[in-house]
Amino acid sequence: MAEDSRLWDVICDGPFVPMKTIGEPVVTVPKTRKEYSDADRKAIEKNFRAKKIFVCGIGPDEYNRISACQSAKKIWEALQTAHEETIQVKQSKIDMLTTEYKLFNMKDDESIQDMHTRFTSIINELHSLRKIIPRNKLDRKILSVLPGSSESKVNSITEVKDLQKLIIDELIGN
């Protein structure tokens, strides 16, 4: 566990750079590789270990994003920048998905299952962004986009079923 903590320190604080003091007035400068002690090498190795963990845990697209980074800290910063959404980006996605939800219609050549899959995808993305649409609104939306040939079925469902308790999968099954 202590090793994990030290690796995290390298990710947050940057790699260890062995230093030495020289001259008058005294100045601190980085050591050359030939001057490294065993302790220096062991401390430097933590950055390599942390980098290896990152590289082994990401896909090819992410690798391209971080391949030029020289330290685990730089890799971490690049990944954070790429994946942390700003409030504006998140709100923009919510707005886009909400519009997609409002304009959602069943396509002419689409099966109910395919329509349900598309609809669920939009709802799940909204849910992941913490935008929750009440279940009864989801049911009503599904019923409203069904083709005219399903009108009698839609009417019987709305009369018989309690849309407050009906689950979308159950609705699609009906």
Buried (B, 14 or more C-beta within 10 A) or exposed (E): EEEEEBBBBBBEEBBBEBEEEEEEEEEEEEEEEEEBEEEBEEBBEBBEEBBEBBBEEBEEEBEEBBEEBEBBBBBBBBBEEEEEEEEEEEEEBBEEBBEBBEEBEBEEEBEBEEBBEBBBEBBEBBEEBEBEBEBEEBBBBBBEBBBEEBEEEBEEBBEEBEBEEBEBEEBBEE
